[in-house]
Amino acid sequence: MANLNKVLLIGRLTRDPEVRTFANGGKVARFGFAVNRRRKNPQTGQWEDEPVYLEIEAFNRGEFGRMADQAEQFFTKGRQLYIEGHLRLDQWTSTDGQKRQRLVVVMDSFQFLDSRPDSESTPTARSASVVRPSGTSVAPFEAEPAEDPFADLPDPDPADQDIPF
């Protein structure tokens, strides 16, 4: 059986990217990301959002992959993004000799979901495109249809509906 390592997230940046450049010219941008997990509170019976905090890394890869450059230029704390990526397990030994590990999401593509700040030239949610590592953009689905195709149809009469159960 094949394996699959794919992560799809919608959330907000919890801090501006921290960028590091490697000796070979590569670059990585690291930033915090928060997504909400909806759960029902057993005491109150109300639905609540429980934040989940993640570490995201974006790399410049090869000639066309400029995710770190784009993150450095356009990502700021509070921006809402859709991120596609994959998981990587980091393992190390701390200075006190303890073995440590953490899961990191490596960003493969992204899309802005909020309006751009006036001072930036980033896409808005309506005109955004998914940015892939190859540098190509793929137009996303429209956020809302331009026109309702069923607007001219009369409302159905519930008595006319033949429900088989």
MARBA-3410 file (N, C-alpha, C, O; in Angstrom, 1 decimal):
165
0.8,-1.2,0.0,0.0,0.0,0.0,0.9,1.2,0.0,1.9,1.3,0.7 ~ 0.5,2.3,-0.7,1.3,3.5,-0.8,1.1,4.4,0.4,0.1,4.2,1.2 ~ 2.0,5.3,0.6,2.0,6.2,1.7,1.5,7.6,1.2,1.7,7.9,0.1 ~ 1.0,8.4,2.1,0.6,9.7,1.8,0.9,10.6,2.9,0.6,10.4,4.1 ~ 1.6,11.7,2.6,2.0,12.7,3.6,1.6,14.1,3.0,2.4,14.7,2.3
0.4,14.5,3.3,-0.2,15.7,2.8,-0.9,16.4,3.9,-1.7,15.8,4.6 ~ -0.7,17.8,4.0,-1.4,18.6,5.0,-2.1,19.7,4.3,-1.5,20.4,3.5 ~ -3.3,20.0,4.7,-4.1,21.1,4.2,-4.6,21.9,5.4,-5.2,21.4,6.3 ~ -4.2,23.2,5.4,-4.5,24.0,6.6,-5.1,25.3,6.2,-4.7,25.9,5.1 ~ -6.0,25.8,7.0,-6.5,27.2,6.9,-6.4,27.8,8.3,-6.9,27.3,9.2
-5.6,28.9,8.3,-5.4,29.5,9.6,-4.7,30.9,9.5,-4.8,31.5,8.4 ~ -4.1,31.3,10.6,-3.5,32.6,10.6,-2.1,32.5,11.1,-1.7,31.7,12.0 ~ -1.2,33.4,10.6,0.2,33.5,11.1,0.2,34.1,12.5,-0.5,35.1,12.8 ~ 0.9,33.4,13.4,1.0,33.9,14.8,2.3,34.8,15.0,2.4,35.4,16.0 ~ 3.2,34.8,14.0,4.3,35.7,14.1,4.9,35.9,12.7,4.7,35.0,11.8
5.6,36.9,12.5,6.3,37.2,11.2,7.3,36.1,10.9,7.9,35.6,11.9 ~ 7.6,35.8,9.7,8.6,34.8,9.4,10.0,35.2,9.8,10.4,36.4,9.8 ~ 10.8,34.2,10.3,12.2,34.4,10.6,12.9,33.7,9.5,12.7,32.5,9.2 ~ 13.8,34.4,8.8,14.5,33.9,7.6,15.9,33.6,7.9,16.6,34.4,8.5 ~ 16.4,32.5,7.4,17.8,32.1,7.5,18.3,31.7,6.1,17.6,31.0,5.4
19.5,32.1,5.8,20.1,31.8,4.5,21.2,30.8,4.8,22.0,31.0,5.7 ~ 21.3,29.8,3.9,22.4,28.8,4.0,23.6,29.2,3.2,23.5,30.0,2.4 ~ 24.7,28.5,3.5,26.0,28.8,2.8,25.9,28.5,1.3,26.6,29.1,0.5 ~ 25.0,27.5,0.9,24.9,27.2,-0.5,23.9,28.1,-1.2,23.6,27.8,-2.4 ~ 23.4,29.1,-0.6,22.5,30.1,-1.2,21.0,29.8,-1.0,20.2,30.6,-1.3
20.7,28.6,-0.4,19.3,28.3,-0.1,18.8,29.2,1.1,19.6,29.9,1.7 ~ 17.5,29.1,1.2,16.9,30.0,2.3,15.7,29.2,2.8,15.0,28.5,2.2 ~ 15.4,29.5,4.1,14.3,28.9,4.8,13.6,30.0,5.6,14.3,30.8,6.2 ~ 12.3,30.1,5.5,11.5,31.0,6.3,10.7,30.2,7.3,10.0,29.3,6.9 ~ 10.8,30.5,8.6,10.0,29.8,9.6,9.0,30.7,10.3,9.3,31.9,10.5
7.8,30.3,10.5,6.8,31.1,11.1,5.8,30.2,11.8,5.6,29.1,11.6 ~ 5.1,30.9,12.8,4.0,30.2,13.5,2.7,30.3,12.8,2.5,31.3,12.1 ~ 1.9,29.3,13.0,0.6,29.2,12.3,-0.4,28.6,13.3,-0.1,27.7,14.0 ~ -1.6,29.2,13.3,-2.6,28.7,14.2,-3.9,28.3,13.4,-4.3,29.0,12.6 ~ -4.4,27.1,13.7,-5.7,26.7,13.1,-6.6,26.4,14.3,-6.1,26.1,15.4
-7.9,26.4,14.1,-8.9,26.1,15.1,-9.4,24.7,15.0,-9.7,24.3,13.8 ~ -9.6,24.1,16.1,-10.2,22.8,16.1,-11.6,23.0,16.8,-11.6,23.5,18.0 ~ -12.7,22.7,16.2,-14.0,22.9,16.8,-14.3,21.7,17.6,-14.1,20.5,17.2 ~ -14.8,22.0,18.8,-15.2,20.9,19.7,-16.3,21.4,20.6,-16.5,22.5,20.9 ~ -17.1,20.4,21.0,-18.2,20.7,21.9,-17.8,20.6,23.3,-17.3,19.6,23.8
-18.1,21.7,24.1,-17.8,21.7,25.5,-18.7,20.8,26.2,-19.9,21.1,26.2 ~ -18.2,19.8,26.9,-19.2,18.8,27.6,-20.0,19.5,28.7,-21.1,19.0,29.0 ~ -19.4,20.6,29.4,-20.1,21.2,30.5,-21.3,22.1,30.0,-22.4,22.1,30.5 ~ -21.0,22.9,28.9,-22.0,23.9,28.4,-22.8,23.4,27.2,-23.9,23.9,27.0 ~ -22.2,22.4,26.5,-22.9,21.9,25.3,-22.7,22.8,24.1,-23.2,22.6,23.0
-21.9,23.9,24.3,-21.7,24.9,23.2,-20.4,24.5,22.4,-19.5,23.9,23.0 ~ -20.4,24.8,21.1,-19.3,24.6,20.3,-18.2,25.7,20.5,-18.6,26.8,20.6 ~ -17.0,25.2,20.7,-15.9,26.2,21.0,-14.7,25.9,20.0,-14.5,24.8,19.5 ~ -14.0,27.0,19.7,-12.7,26.8,18.9,-11.6,26.6,19.9,-11.3,27.4,20.8 ~ -10.8,25.6,19.6,-9.6,25.3,20.4,-8.4,25.5,19.4,-8.3,24.7,18.5
-7.6,26.5,19.7,-6.5,26.7,18.8,-5.4,25.6,18.8,-5.1,25.1,19.9 ~ -4.9,25.3,17.6,-3.7,24.4,17.5,-2.6,25.2,16.9,-2.8,25.8,15.8 ~ -1.5,25.2,17.5,-0.3,26.0,17.1,0.7,25.1,16.4,1.1,24.1,16.9 ~ 1.1,25.6,15.2,2.0,24.8,14.3,3.2,25.6,13.9,3.2,26.8,13.9 ~ 4.3,24.9,13.6,5.5,25.5,13.1,5.5,25.2,11.6,5.4,24.0,11.2
5.7,26.2,10.8,5.7,26.0,9.3,7.1,26.5,8.8,7.6,27.4,9.3 ~ 7.6,25.7,7.8,8.8,26.1,7.2,8.6,26.2,5.7,7.9,25.3,5.1 ~ 9.1,27.2,5.1,9.0,27.4,3.6,10.5,27.6,3.1,11.2,28.3,3.6 ~ 10.8,26.8,2.0,12.1,26.7,1.5,12.2,27.3,0.1,11.2,27.3,-0.6 ~ 13.3,27.9,-0.3,13.6,28.1,-1.7,14.3,26.9,-2.2,15.3,26.4,-1.6
13.7,26.3,-3.2,14.2,25.0,-3.8,14.5,25.2,-5.2,13.5,25.5,-6.0 ~ 15.7,25.0,-5.6,16.0,25.1,-7.0,15.8,26.4,-7.7,15.7,27.4,-6.9 ~ 15.7,26.5,-9.0,15.5,27.7,-9.7,14.1,28.3,-9.5,14.0,29.6,-9.5 ~ 13.1,27.5,-9.4,11.8,28.0,-9.4,11.1,28.1,-8.1,10.0,28.8,-8.0 ~ 11.5,27.4,-7.1,10.9,27.4,-5.8,11.3,28.5,-4.9,12.4,28.5,-4.4
10.5,29.5,-4.8,10.8,30.7,-4.0,9.8,30.9,-2.9,9.4,32.1,-2.6 ~ 9.4,29.9,-2.2,8.5,30.0,-1.1,9.0,30.8,0.0,8.3,31.6,0.6 ~ 10.3,30.7,0.4,10.9,31.4,1.5,10.9,32.9,1.1,10.7,33.8,2.0 ~ 11.3,33.2,-0.1,11.3,34.7,-0.5,9.9,35.3,-0.5,9.8,36.4,0.0 ~ 8.9,34.5,-0.9,7.5,35.0,-0.9,7.1,35.2,0.6,6.4,36.2,0.9
7.4,34.2,1.4,7.0,34.3,2.8,7.7,35.6,3.5,7.0,36.3,4.2 ~ 8.9,35.8,3.2,9.7,36.9,3.7,9.1,38.2,3.3,9.0,39.2,4.1 ~ 8.7,38.3,2.0,8.2,39.5,1.5,6.7,39.8,1.8,6.4,41.0,2.1 ~ 5.8,38.8,1.9,4.4,39.1,2.0,3.7,38.6,3.3,2.7,39.1,3.6 ~ 4.4,37.7,4.0,3.7,37.1,5.2,3.9,38.1,6.4,5.0,38.5,6.7
2.8,38.4,7.1,2.9,39.1,8.4,2.0,38.5,9.4,1.0,37.9,9.0 ~ 2.3,38.7,10.6,1.4,38.2,11.7,0.0,38.6,11.5,-0.3,39.8,11.2 ~ -0.9,37.6,11.6,-2.3,37.9,11.5,-2.9,37.6,10.1,-4.1,37.4,10.0 ~ -2.1,37.4,9.1,-2.6,37.1,7.7,-3.2,35.8,7.7,-2.7,34.8,8.4 ~ -4.3,35.6,7.0,-5.0,34.3,6.9,-4.6,33.7,5.6,-4.6,34.3,4.5
-4.2,32.4,5.7,-3.7,31.6,4.6,-4.3,30.3,4.5,-4.7,29.7,5.5 ~ -4.3,29.8,3.3,-4.5,28.3,3.0,-3.2,27.8,2.6,-2.5,28.3,1.7 ~ -2.7,26.7,3.3,-1.4,26.2,3.1,-1.5,24.7,2.8,-2.3,24.0,3.4 ~ -0.8,24.3,1.7,-0.6,22.8,1.4,0.8,22.5,1.7,1.7,23.3,1.4 ~ 1.0,21.4,2.3,2.4,21.0,2.7,2.5,19.5,3.0,1.6,18.7,2.8
3.6,19.2,3.7,3.8,17.8,4.2,4.5,17.9,5.5,5.1,18.9,5.9 ~ 4.4,16.8,6.3,5.0,16.7,7.6,6.4,16.2,7.5,6.8,15.4,6.7 ~ 7.2,16.8,8.4,8.6,16.3,8.6,8.9,16.2,10.1,8.5,17.1,10.9 ~ 9.5,15.2,10.6,9.8,15.0,12.0,11.3,15.4,12.2,12.2,14.9,11.6 ~ 11.4,16.4,13.1,12.7,16.9,13.5,13.1,16.2,14.8,12.3,16.2,15.7
14.3,15.7,14.9,14.8,15.0,16.1,16.2,15.6,16.4,17.0,15.8,15.6 ~ 16.4,15.8,17.7,17.7,16.4,18.2,17.9,16.0,19.7,16.9,15.6,20.3 ~ 19.1,16.3,20.1,19.4,16.1,21.5,19.6,17.5,22.1,20.4,18.3,21.6 ~ 18.9,17.9,23.2,19.0,19.2,23.7,20.3,19.3,24.5,21.0,18.4,24.7 ~ 20.6,20.5,24.9,21.9,20.8,25.7,21.9,20.1,27.0,23.0,19.8,27.5
20.8,19.7,27.6,20.8,18.9,28.8,20.8,17.4,28.6,20.6,16.7,29.5 ~ 21.0,17.0,27.3,21.1,15.6,27.0,19.8,14.9,26.7,19.8,13.7,26.4 ~ 18.6,15.6,26.8,17.3,15.0,26.5,17.1,14.9,25.0,17.4,15.8,24.2 ~ 16.6,13.7,24.6,16.2,13.6,23.2,14.8,14.3,23.0,13.9,14.1,23.7 ~ 14.8,15.1,21.9,13.6,15.9,21.6,13.2,15.6,20.2,14.0,15.2,19.4
11.9,15.9,19.9,11.4,15.8,18.6,10.1,16.7,18.5,9.5,17.0,19.4 ~ 9.8,17.1,17.2,8.7,17.8,16.9,8.3,17.6,15.5,9.1,17.4,14.6 ~ 7.0,17.8,15.2,6.5,17.7,13.8,6.5,19.1,13.3,6.1,20.1,13.9 ~ 7.0,19.3,12.0,7.0,20.6,11.4,6.2,20.4,10.0,6.4,19.3,9.4 ~ 5.5,21.4,9.7,4.8,21.4,8.3,5.7,22.1,7.4,6.1,23.3,7.6
6.1,21.4,6.3,6.9,22.1,5.2,5.9,22.5,4.2,5.2,21.7,3.6 ~ 5.9,23.8,3.9,4.9,24.4,3.0,5.3,24.1,1.5,6.4,24.3,1.1 ~ 4.3,23.6,0.8,4.5,23.3,-0.7,3.9,24.3,-1.5,4.3,24.6,-2.6 ~ 2.7,24.9,-1.1,2.0,26.0,-1.8,1.1,26.7,-0.8,0.9,26.2,0.3 ~ 0.7,27.9,-1.2,-0.2,28.7,-0.3,-1.1,29.5,-1.2,-0.9,29.7,-2.4
-2.1,30.1,-0.4,-3.0,31.0,-1.0,-3.4,32.0,0.1,-3.8,31.6,1.2 ~ -3.5,33.3,-0.3,-3.9,34.3,0.7,-5.5,34.2,0.7,-6.1,34.0,-0.3 ~ -6.0,34.3,1.9,-7.5,34.3,2.1,-8.1,35.6,2.6,-9.3,35.7,2.7 ~ -7.2,36.5,3.0,-7.8,37.8,3.5,-7.4,38.9,2.5,-6.7,38.7,1.6 ~ -8.0,40.0,2.8,-7.7,41.2,1.9,-6.3,41.7,2.2,-5.8,41.5,3.3
-5.7,42.2,1.2,-4.3,42.7,1.3,-4.3,44.0,2.1,-5.3,44.8,1.9 ~ -3.3,44.2,2.8,-3.1,45.5,3.4,-2.8,46.5,2.2,-2.3,46.1,1.2 ~ -3.2,47.8,2.4,-3.1,48.8,1.3,-1.7,49.0,0.9,-1.5,49.3,-0.3 ~ -0.7,48.8,1.7,0.7,49.0,1.4,1.3,47.9,0.6,2.4,48.0,0.1 ~ 0.7,46.7,0.6,1.3,45.6,-0.1,0.6,45.3,-1.4,-0.5,45.8,-1.7
1.3,44.6,-2.3,0.8,44.2,-3.6,0.6,42.7,-3.6,1.0,42.1,-4.6 ~ -0.1,42.2,-2.6,-0.4,40.8,-2.6,-1.8,40.5,-3.1,-2.6,41.5,-3.1 ~ -2.1,39.3,-3.6,-3.5,39.1,-4.1,-4.5,39.1,-3.0,-4.2,38.9,-1.8 ~ -5.7,39.4,-3.4,-6.8,39.4,-2.4,-7.5,38.0,-2.5,-7.1,37.2,-3.4 ~ -8.4,37.8,-1.6,-9.1,36.5,-1.6,-9.8,36.2,-2.9,-9.9,35.1,-3.3
-10.4,37.3,-3.5,-11.2,37.1,-4.7,-10.3,36.8,-5.9,-10.7,36.0,-6.8 ~ -9.1,37.4,-6.0,-8.3,37.3,-7.1,-7.0,36.5,-6.9,-6.1,36.4,-7.7 ~ -6.9,35.9,-5.7,-5.7,35.1,-5.3,-5.5,33.9,-6.2,-6.5,33.4,-6.8 ~ -4.3,33.5,-6.3,-4.0,32.3,-7.0,-3.1,31.4,-6.1,-2.4,31.9,-5.2 ~ -3.2,30.1,-6.3,-2.4,29.2,-5.5,-1.0,29.3,-6.0,-0.8,29.2,-7.2
0.0,29.5,-5.2,1.3,29.6,-5.6,2.0,28.3,-5.3,2.1,27.8,-4.2 ~ 2.6,27.7,-6.4,3.2,26.4,-6.3,4.7,26.6,-6.3,5.2,27.7,-6.8 ~ 5.5,25.6,-5.9,7.0,25.8,-5.8,7.6,26.0,-7.2,8.7,26.6,-7.3 ~ 7.0,25.6,-8.3,7.6,25.8,-9.6,7.5,27.2,-10.1,8.0,27.5,-11.1 ~ 6.8,28.1,-9.3,6.7,29.5,-9.7,5.4,29.7,-10.5,5.1,30.8,-10.8
4.7,28.6,-10.8,3.5,28.8,-11.6,2.3,29.1,-10.7,2.4,28.7,-9.5 ~ 1.3,29.7,-11.2,0.1,30.0,-10.4,-1.1,29.3,-11.0,-1.2,29.1,-12.2 ~ -1.9,28.8,-10.1,-3.2,28.1,-10.6,-4.3,28.9,-10.0,-4.4,29.1,-8.8 ~ -5.2,29.3,-10.9,-6.4,30.1,-10.5,-7.3,29.2,-9.6,-7.6,28.1,-10.0 ~ -7.7,29.7,-8.4,-8.5,28.9,-7.5,-10.0,29.1,-8.0,-10.3,29.8,-8.9
-10.9,28.3,-7.3,-12.3,28.4,-7.5,-12.7,29.8,-7.2,-12.1,30.5,-6.3 ~ -13.8,30.3,-7.8,-14.4,31.6,-7.4,-15.0,31.5,-6.0,-15.6,30.5,-5.7 ~ -14.8,32.6,-5.3,-15.3,32.6,-3.9,-16.8,32.6,-3.9,-17.4,32.1,-3.0 ~ -17.4,33.3,-4.9,-18.9,33.3,-5.0,-19.2,33.4,-6.4,-18.5,34.0,-7.2 ~ -20.3,32.7,-6.9,-20.7,32.8,-8.3,-21.0,34.2,-8.7,-21.5,35.0,-7.9
-20.7,34.5,-9.9,-21.0,35.9,-10.5,-22.5,36.1,-10.6,-23.0,37.2,-10.3 ~ -23.3,35.1,-10.9,-24.7,35.2,-11.0,-25.4,33.9,-10.6,-24.8,32.8,-10.9 ~ -26.5,34.0,-10.0,-27.2,32.8,-9.5,-27.9,32.2,-10.7,-28.8,32.8,-11.3 ~ -27.5,31.0,-11.2,-28.1,30.4,-12.4,-29.6,29.9,-12.1,-30.3,29.7,-13.1 ~ -30.0,29.9,-10.9,-31.4,29.4,-10.6,-32.3,30.6,-10.2,-33.4,30.3,-9.7
-31.8,31.8,-10.4,-32.6,33.0,-9.9,-34.0,33.1,-10.6,-34.9,33.6,-9.9 ~ -34.1,32.7,-11.8,-35.4,32.8,-12.5,-36.4,31.7,-12.3,-37.5,31.8,-12.7 ~ -35.9,30.6,-11.6,-36.8,29.5,-11.4,-37.8,29.8,-10.2,-37.3,30.5,-9.2 ~ -39.0,29.4,-10.2,-39.9,29.6,-9.1,-39.5,28.7,-7.9,-38.9,27.7,-8.1 ~ -39.9,29.2,-6.7,-39.6,28.3,-5.5,-40.4,27.1,-5.6,-41.6,27.1,-5.9
-39.8,25.9,-5.3,-40.6,24.7,-5.3,-41.6,24.6,-4.2,-41.4,25.1,-3.1 ~ -42.7,24.0,-4.5,-43.8,23.8,-3.5,-43.5,22.5,-2.8,-43.5,21.5,-3.5 ~ -43.3,22.5,-1.5,-43.0,21.3,-0.8,-44.1,20.2,-1.0,-43.7,19.0,-1.0 ~ -45.3,20.5,-1.3,-46.4,19.5,-1.5,-46.1,18.8,-2.8,-46.6,17.7,-3.0 ~ -45.4,19.4,-3.8,-45.1,18.8,-5.1,-44.0,17.8,-5.0,-43.8,17.1,-6.0
-43.3,17.8,-3.9,-42.1,16.9,-3.8,-42.5,15.5,-3.4,-43.3,15.3,-2.5 ~ -42.1,14.5,-4.2,-42.4,13.1,-3.9,-41.1,12.5,-3.2,-40.2,12.2,-3.8 ~ -41.2,12.5,-1.9,-40.1,11.9,-1.1,-40.4,10.5,-0.9,-41.4,10.1,-0.3 ~ -39.4,9.6,-1.2,-39.7,8.1,-1.2,-39.6,7.5,0.2,-39.8,6.3,0.3 ~ -39.5,8.2,1.3,-39.4,7.6,2.6,-40.3,8.3,3.6,-40.4,7.8,4.7
END
